[in-house]
Amino acid sequence: MTLESQVRMYMDHLTELGFVPELGGEKDIRFKVEGGLYQILVDASEPIFFRLIFPRFRKVRDAEDRVRVEAAANHASANTKVAKVYLSSDDYVSAAVELFCSPPEAFKPVFERSLDVLQYAVNLCKQYPAS
């Protein structure tokens, strides 16, 4: 499957579900859900790899906040199926669902569930106790 056919497959599926996808680059498909900007990142070297992310949903404010955010990210990742919440080197928090889907079209029946799980992980992280 070529990069172009992967991008088209994701764009078409998002459109069928009522989203308005846009290309953010040749490997970056963006769409909004409830005010948040989500992305599907396409990896042409591994077409069965599906990665849905909610990037940079929170900024770490200071060193004390970093400790809370790291604990919340760990809690959300450990208590959510297939979702990862992580901090980037520039102090932003992102979340991702990463799956192997073979054939690549196998992402379709799990896409909405993946989006739900991603949103759940983000909410779990945001609600984690600040202690």
C-alpha positions in Angstrom: 0.0 0.0 0.0 1.5 3.3 -1.0 1.6 6.4 1.2 -0.9 8.1 -1.0 -3.4 5.2 -0.8 -3.0 5.1 3.0 -3.7 8.8 3.3 -6.7 8.5 1.0 -8.1 5.5 3.0 -7.9 7.5 6.3 -9.3 10.7 4.8 -12.2 8.8 3.2 -13.0 7.0 6.4 -13.0 10.2 8.5 -15.2 11.9 5.9 -17.7 8.9 6.0 -17.9 9.4 9.8 -18.7 13.1 9.4 -15.3 14.5 10.3 -13.6 17.2 8.1 -10.0 15.9 7.7 -7.2 18.0 6.4 -3.7 17.2 5.4 -1.2 18.8 7.7 1.7 17.4 5.7 2.1 14.4 3.5 2.0 12.0 6.5 -0.2 14.0 8.8 -4.0 13.9 8.7 -5.7 16.3 11.1 -9.4 16.5 12.2 -11.3 18.1 15.1 -13.3 16.4 17.7 -15.1 18.5 20.4 -12.7 21.3 19.9 -9.6 19.2 20.1 -7.2 18.7 17.1 -6.4 15.0 16.5 -4.1 13.5 14.0 -3.5 10.2 12.2 0.2 9.8 11.4 0.9 7.7 8.4 4.0 5.5 8.4 4.7 4.4 4.8 7.4 2.0 5.9 4.9 0.0 7.9 1.4 0.2 6.4 -0.2 -2.0 9.1 0.8 0.5 11.8 -2.1 2.8 12.8 -1.3 5.8 15.1 -4.0 8.1 16.3 -2.9 11.0 18.5 -4.2 13.9 20.5 -1.0 16.0 20.5 0.0 18.8 23.0 -3.3 18.8 24.9 -1.6 20.3 28.0 1.5 22.3 28.8 3.6 21.5 31.9 3.8 24.7 33.9 6.8 24.1 36.2 8.8 21.4 38.0 6.1 20.8 40.6 3.5 20.5 37.9 5.8 18.1 36.0 5.7 15.6 38.9 1.9 15.7 38.9 1.7 15.4 35.1 4.1 12.4 35.0 2.1 10.6 37.7 -1.2 11.4 35.8 0.3 10.2 32.5 1.5 7.0 34.1 -1.8 6.4 35.7 -3.7 7.0 32.5 -1.4 4.8 30.5 -1.5 2.0 33.0 -5.3 2.1 33.3 -6.3 2.5 29.7 -6.3 -0.2 27.0 -3.9 0.6 24.1 -3.5 4.3 25.0 -0.3 6.0 25.9 0.0 9.4 27.6 3.5 11.0 27.5 5.5 14.2 27.9 7.6 15.6 25.1 10.9 17.2 25.5 9.3 20.6 25.1 7.0 20.0 28.1 3.7 19.3 26.3 1.6 16.3 27.1 0.2 14.2 24.3 -1.7 10.9 24.0 -1.7 8.2 21.4 -3.4 5.0 20.4 -1.1 2.8 18.4 -2.2 -0.5 16.8 -1.1 -3.0 14.2 -3.9 -3.5 11.8 -3.5 -6.2 9.2 -4.7 -5.6 6.6 -4.3 -1.8 7.0 -8.1 -1.4 6.4 -8.7 -3.3 9.7 -8.4 0.1 11.5 -11.9 0.9 10.3 -14.0 -1.3 12.7 -11.8 -0.1 15.7 -11.4 3.5 14.8 -14.3 4.9 16.9 -13.4 2.7 19.8 -9.8 3.9 19.5 -10.9 7.5 19.6 -13.1 6.8 22.7 -10.2 5.2 24.5 -7.9 8.1 23.5 -10.4 10.6 24.9 -10.8 8.5 28.1 -7.1 8.4 28.7 -6.8 12.2 28.2 -9.7 12.8 30.6 -8.3 10.3 33.1 -5.0 12.2 33.0 -6.7 15.6 33.5 -8.7 14.3 36.4 -5.9 12.5 38.2 -5.4 13.8 41.8 -2.8 16.5 42.1 -1.2 15.1 45.2 
